[in-house]
């Protein structure tokens, strides 16, 4: 059953007149009458009693009126959805973003690319560093937004990817501002309770290579909790559980509001580059346009 047939039947049912239904359907009455006859021939039964004025629905048509109306509405919506899906598919970009960047820089990049092209449909996948590169290599993501220690190589061979710097950040130690006296007391004992990252995640590796060795011997670090999520680490630092090393971009609002204090002056921090990465040779009008816009964002 075609959508236009359903709409023809509903036009007659709702107006009670072939003449008015024809006007609604933008047809001459003779052409419209032939269309109704063709529908009835196709089905094999009469749907309207033409001997009465206004035109009366046959019992079968009357019983099915609500169902026909519902089906016509669903088919109209299906047409809209199919057209929208086609538009979205041709303008879709999939971004893989490290968890902490998903809540800071990446939304800004999505906003910027949509300001340039409002048809862009961004799908954002939040993951850890290794998963972001896995999504790239399996072509489940077009571009990854990730951290990198300045000067270091990506975990994927440079021959497979191209990258551009889109920003800078720092991994900084923060703690509950209201509990600074407690922290001072710990430091007087040359020890610090801290929130650790698993050694197999990116920030765990940064901690192990760039933070812990610089503190070794001066302060004894006591891990009191562990999480792979920077936002969870920030929450624990805010609650006074322990010092957490988190990206400055993630903590800046809480530092500004006085909820946590930045301990970079007494404990070490580490610089971080924010990178956009894509597979070498990965192209297409939408991907290239977004890549150019992300690159431009990094230069401003």
N, C-alpha and C positions, 0 to 999 in steps of 0.2 A: 504494500500500500504506500503510495507516494504522499509526501507532505502536502502537495498542492491539492490532491484529491480530498484529503481530510479537511483542509481549509475550505474547499468548495462545499463539502457537505455541511460544515458548521455554518457557513454563510447562509445557506438556505434554512437551516434549523433555527438560526437566531433572528432572521428577518421575516420568515414565513412567506417570502416572495422571491420568485425566480428573477424578477426584474430588479429588485433592490439588491439581491445577492450578486447579480451580474455587475451592477454598478460598483459594489464593494470590491469585486474581484477584477475591476477594470476591463470587462469584456462586454461585447454586445449580448443581448439576451439570447439570440439564436445560437451564438457560439457557446455561451455558458450552458444552455439547455443540452446541446450536443455533448458537452463534457460530462454533465450529470448522467446522461443516457449511457455514455461509454463506461462510466464507473459502475452503473447498475448492470450493464451487460457483462463487465468483467467479473463482478461478484456473483451474478446469476439471480438476483432478486430485485424487486422494486423497493426503494427506500422511502419514497414520498408518494402521498396520495394527491395527484394533480387535479382531481375532480372537485376538490374543496378549496375555498378561499377563506383565509390564507391557506397556503399549502400545508398539509398536515403530515407529520412524521408517521410512517408505518410503525407498528409495534416494535419490530426488530431494531429500527433506527432509534426510536425513542428510548429503548432499553439500553442501547449502547452509546447514547449521546455523551454521557460523562466520561466514558472510557475513551471515546474518540477525541474529546476535548483535551483530556490528559495526555494522550499519545501525541497529539499535534504539538502541545506545549513542550513535551520531552524532545520531539524531533527538532523543533526550532532551537532549543537549547543545545542539542547535539551539534547542529550546524554552527552555532556560535562558538562552542567549545573547540570544534575541529579547526575552525579558522584561527582561533586564538592560539591553539597548540602549534599550528603551523608557523604562526608569527613568532611565538616564543622559541621554537626549535631553531629557527634561522637566526635568532639573535641571542642564543643562550651562551653563557660563558661560565665554566665551572672553576671556582677558585678553591684551592686547598690552603688552609691557613693554620699556622701553629696556634694552639689554644689561646695564649695570652694576647696574640695579635688579633685574634677574632673579636676581642672585646675592646680593642684600642684603634689600631691603624686601619685594619681591613674595612670596617664600615665606612670610614672616610673615603677610601679608594673606590668603593662601590658607589657612594654618593657622587663622587667626581666623575666617574665614567658615565653615570646616568644623566648627569648634567650635560654631557657632550652628546649623548644619544639616549633619549628616554625610552627607546624600544629595547634597550639592553635588558636581558633577564639574567640576573646573577644568581647562581647556585653556590652557596658557601658551605664548604665541608671543613669542619674543625678537627684537627688531628695533631699528633706529636710530629716531630721533625721527620723521623724515618717513615712514618705513614704518609706524610705529605709527598715525599719523593717516590714512595711506592705508588701513590695515586697518579703521579705524573708519568712514571714509567709504564704503568698499565693503561695509560691514556684515559683514566677516569677523571682526571683534572687537566685543565688547559694551562693554568698558571698556579704556582705555589708562592705564598708569601711567608717567608721564614726568617729566622735569625741565623747569623753566622758570626763567629769570632773574627774580627778584622784580620785580613791577611791569610786566613786559612781557606782550604779548598772545601767544596761541598762534598758530601759523602758519595756523590755520583760523579763519575769521570767527567771532566770538563768537555770532553768530546761529545758527550750526549746532551748537554744542556747549555743554555745561554742564560746569563743573569745580569741584573742591574741593581744598583743600590737605590733604595727608595726612602731610606731614612736611617737614623742612628738612635741608639738607646743605650742604657746602662743597666747592669744587674747590680742593684743596690740593697744593702741591709736595712730593714725597717723593723720597728717594734712599737708596741702600744705606748703612746706619748704619756699617758697617765701613770705608767709603770717604770719610768726612767730611773727613779731611785732604786728600784729592785735590780734594774740592769747595772747600775753603778756598783751595787753591792756584789753582783756576780763578777764584774770585771775587776773589782778589788781583790777577788780570789783567783784572778787569772783564768776564769772560765766563763763560757757563754752557752746557755741553752738555745738550741736552734732547730728550725724545721728543715729537715733534709729532703733532698730529691733522690729518687732511685738512681743508682749509678749508670743505668743503661739508657736514661733519657738525656736529651741535649743539655738541659740546665744542670743535671747531675754531673755530666762530664765537665761542664764549665766550672762548676764548684770544685771538682776534684783537681782540675789542672790550673786554675787561675786564682781561686780564693783560698782554699785550704792550705796550699804550700806557703802562701804569704803570711798566714796566721800561725803556722806550725811553730811550736816552741814558745811563742809569745802568749798565746791564749789557748786553753784547752776547750775545744768545741764538743758539747754534749748533745747528741741528737735526741730530742724528746718526742718527735713526731716525724712522719714521712708522708709525702704526697707527690704525685706527678703533676698536679694541677697548680699553676701559679696563683690562680684566684683563691684556691683553698689555702695555700701557704700564706697569702696576704690576710685572709680571714683569721688564721691562727695567730699571726703576728699582732693583728688588731686586738685580739682577745687576750694578748699577753702570755700566750703559751710559750713562745720562743721567738728569737730573731729569725726573720725569713729574708732570703735574698730573692728579690722579685724585680721584674723590669720596671724602670722608673716611670715609663708611660702608664703602667697599670696602677702605680701607687701615688701618682702626683696629686690626684684629687684629695686623697685621704691625708697626704702630707699638708696640702694647702689648708684643709679644714681642721688640722690639729689632732686628728685621730691617731696618726702614727708619726713617728719621727725618723728622719733619715740619719743613719749612723755611719754614713760613708766617711766622715771625718775621723772616726776612731776604728772602724772596721773597713776592710777593703771592698772596692767595687770592681766591676769588669765591664769594658766597653763592648757593645754589640752592634753589628750592622744589621739593618733590615733589608732583605733581598727579595726581589721578584725573580722567579726562575721558571723557565719553560723548556721543553724539549727542543733541541736544535732541529730546525726545519719545520717545527710546528707552526702552521700558518693558516690563513683564512681571513676574510675581511673583518669579521668581528674580533677574532683573536689579535690580529695585527693592530686594529684600532685601539683595543683595550691596552695592549702592550705599550703602544706609543703614549697613551694617556698616563699609564702607571710610570713610565720612564720620565715623562714630563713632571709628574708629581714629585719625583725624587730630586729633580733639579731645582725645585722652587723652595 
